[in-house]
Amino acid sequence: MIPVIQVENLGKRYRIGLAPQKYQTLSENITNALSAPLRAFRRVQAPKRDALDTIWALSGVNFEVNQGQVLGIIGGTVQGKARC
């Protein structure tokens, strides 16, 4: 059977200690876009902390959903299901 959904190497990571991001105004978005090169330069010079503040909840998940099969996504109210 031909899969209608095919997922390869799916992962989900959580950053520890970071506050949830709020919606930004247009002026905040423009300011962030203009300051992005400077932030990128600072990240290159700063030591990597990704391994220290990251938890991988899923890593390397593969699956297929064939025609006629049902896929359910289970989780709490604010756990990112709407972004699937």
C-alpha positions in Angstrom: 0.0 0.0 0.0 1.2 3.5 -0.7 1.6 5.7 2.4 -0.4 9.0 2.4 1.8 10.3 5.3 5.5 9.4 5.6 7.6 10.8 8.4 11.4 10.3 8.6 13.8 11.4 11.4 11.2 13.3 13.4 12.5 15.0 16.6 11.2 17.3 19.3 13.4 19.2 21.7 12.6 21.4 24.6 14.9 24.2 25.8 15.1 24.3 29.6 14.6 27.6 31.4 13.4 29.7 28.5 10.2 31.7 28.8 7.6 31.1 26.1 7.8 33.6 23.3 5.0 36.2 23.1 3.6 37.6 19.9 5.6 40.6 18.6 4.5 43.9 17.1 5.6 44.9 13.6 8.2 47.3 15.0 9.6 44.5 17.2 9.9 42.1 14.2 11.7 44.8 12.2 14.1 45.5 15.0 14.8 41.8 15.5 15.4 41.3 11.7 17.8 44.2 11.6 19.8 43.1 14.7 19.9 39.4 13.5 23.4 39.6 12.0 24.8 40.9 15.3 23.1 38.2 17.3 24.5 35.6 14.9 28.0 37.0 15.3 27.7 36.8 19.1 26.4 33.2 18.9 29.5 32.2 16.9 31.8 33.6 19.6 29.9 32.3 22.6 30.4 28.8 23.9 27.8 26.3 22.9 25.2 25.7 25.6 22.7 23.7 23.5 23.6 20.4 25.1 23.2 21.8 28.6 19.8 23.3 28.3 18.1 21.0 25.8 16.1 17.8 26.4 15.2 15.7 23.4 11.7 14.2 23.9 11.7 12.5 20.5 14.7 11.7 18.2 14.9 9.8 15.0 11.2 8.7 14.9 10.0 7.2 11.6 6.5 6.1 10.6 4.0 5.8 7.7 0.3 6.1 7.6 -1.4 4.2 4.8 -4.7 5.0 3.2 -7.6 4.0 5.4 -5.4 4.0 8.6 -6.1 6.5 11.4 -3.4 8.6 13.2 -4.1 10.1 16.6 -2.0 12.8 18.3 -2.4 12.8 22.1 -1.2 15.4 24.5 -2.2 18.2 26.8 -3.8 21.5 25.7 -0.6 23.5 25.0 1.9 20.8 23.8 2.2 21.8 20.2 -0.3 19.5 18.5 -1.7 22.4 16.5 1.6 22.8 14.7 1.6 19.2 13.4 
